């Protein structure tokens, strides 16, 4: 697979051991064009970068070497890890994003991404539950790659966690209990930035982040019966992956 070089100097000086790479984090650039995105990812003043960048035509650029810590995730958590930059490779996909006109990802982008993920998973033995979106690890600040990102398709390729189809039944849990169980479930999956036994005004952002990933047609920020059920199925599965 052809990977072109387009270097950014926005990375931490200290190299890391390759065995510390445990996560692949997917972003959209949220910039008007590939040209503007690359400029920003290379500008020393922006202090952002990524390891791989995918254009709308499916061309892949390597911007930072894998053994360097690129600056893509910012303040972030997943399971027992904080500051995911240290443990991850960041992949930026060109898309104008919600601010400038959120687009469908192109077929070329997604097939290039799938090829790239397969290579990286094999090389670094990445678990499929550790292939994540920026919004998964920073749900209070970020919404990328967003609801157009094809997580279900990735899961079919063995590249993401997903749930089996289910028959929909009304849930009988009382809503207070439901909240607690829902947050316990997503804690088990890896989500952070909430407290399962204490309500917070930020809860709906975490719920939305979960929905953007697993129920992209229902981003209500409310724990609907479907949302709840999916959290149950995934929590059970996340033990195994
Ligand atoms: Zn991002």
Boltz pocket constraint, residues with backbone or C-beta under 6 A from the ligand:
constraints:
  - pocket:
      binder: B
      contacts: [[A, 26], [A, 27], [A, 28], [A, 72], [A, 134], [A, 142], [A, 144]]
      max_distance: 6.0
